Amino acid sequence: MKLIVAVVQDKDSNRLSNALVDQDYRATKLASTGGFLRAGNTTFLIGVEDEHVNKVLDIIQNNCKSREQLVAPVSPMGGNADSYVPYPVEVQVGGATVFIMQVEQFEQF
């Protein structure tokens, strides 16, 4: 058995959740915040048998697309504010960061 931990952008969360339910996969959703953009994410915890891992990865990949977004940079703390120019910067957001871990034991009560 594997535990799939998928961190996705909030904009992709409902679409992924619905797709997992449609394919009879259960997941636990946790609210999380990214450190770089300080934006809302959703972390999915999905427990599956080994033979279902690739199917779940396909569902995640098909429902969590990366895209470009303009963000305002955070002002430097303690630095020289005279050289700081707060122009928006285009960054890649979305997609999914996925971790797959072996589950030694699983119990459901």
C-alpha positions in Angstrom: 0.0 0.0 0.0 1.1 3.6 -0.7 0.3 7.0 0.7 0.2 9.6 -2.0 0.6 13.2 -0.7 -0.3 15.7 -3.4 0.1 19.5 -2.8 -2.0 21.4 -5.4 -3.1 25.0 -5.8 -6.5 25.8 -4.4 -7.8 26.6 -7.9 -7.3 23.0 -8.9 -8.5 21.5 -5.6 -12.3 21.0 -6.4 -11.6 19.7 -9.9 -9.1 17.1 -8.5 -11.4 16.1 -5.6 -14.3 15.5 -8.0 -12.2 13.5 -10.3 -10.9 11.3 -7.5 -14.5 10.7 -6.2 -15.7 9.9 -9.8 -13.0 7.2 -10.0 -13.9 5.8 -6.5 -10.8 7.0 -4.7 -11.1 8.5 -1.3 -8.9 11.4 -0.1 -8.4 13.6 2.9 -8.0 17.3 2.1 -5.9 19.6 4.3 -5.6 23.3 3.9 -1.9 24.4 3.5 0.0 27.5 2.5 3.0 27.7 0.2 6.2 29.3 1.5 7.3 31.1 -1.7 4.1 32.8 -2.9 2.3 32.5 0.5 -0.7 31.4 -1.4 -3.4 28.8 -0.5 -2.8 25.2 -1.4 -4.7 22.0 -0.7 -2.8 18.9 0.4 -4.4 15.6 -0.5 -3.7 12.4 1.4 -4.6 9.4 -0.7 -4.1 5.9 0.4 -4.1 3.3 -2.4 -3.0 -0.2 -3.2 0.3 -0.3 -5.2 -1.4 -1.2 -8.5 -3.6 2.0 -8.3 -0.7 4.4 -7.9 -0.3 5.2 -11.7 -4.0 5.7 -12.2 -4.1 8.2 -9.3 -1.1 10.0 -10.7 -2.8 10.2 -14.1 -5.9 11.8 -12.4 -3.7 14.3 -10.6 -1.8 15.2 -13.7 -4.9 15.6 -15.8 -6.6 17.9 -13.2 -3.7 20.0 -11.9 -2.2 22.1 -14.7 0.6 24.6 -14.2 0.1 28.2 -15.5 1.7 31.6 -15.5 0.6 34.2 -13.0 1.7 37.7 -12.1 2.7 38.2 -8.5 3.9 41.2 -6.6 7.3 40.5 -5.0 7.6 40.8 -1.2 9.7 43.8 -0.1 13.1 43.0 1.4 13.3 43.1 5.1 16.3 45.1 6.5 17.6 45.7 3.0 18.0 48.9 1.0 14.5 50.0 0.0 15.8 52.5 -2.5 16.9 49.8 -4.9 13.7 47.8 -4.5 11.3 48.1 -7.4 7.9 46.4 -6.7 7.1 45.4 -10.3 4.9 42.3 -10.7 6.9 39.2 -11.7 5.5 36.4 -13.8 5.9 33.0 -12.1 4.7 29.4 -12.8 2.0 28.3 -10.4 -0.3 25.3 -10.2 0.5 21.8 -11.2 1.1 19.4 -8.3 3.9 18.4 -6.1 3.5 14.7 -5.3 5.2 12.4 -2.7 4.6 8.7 -2.7 5.4 6.8 0.5 5.3 3.1 1.5 2.6 2.4 4.1 3.8 -0.3 6.6 0.4 -0.8 8.1 -3.1 0.5 7.6 -6.0 0.3 10.0 -9.6 1.6 9.6 -12.0 1.6 12.5 
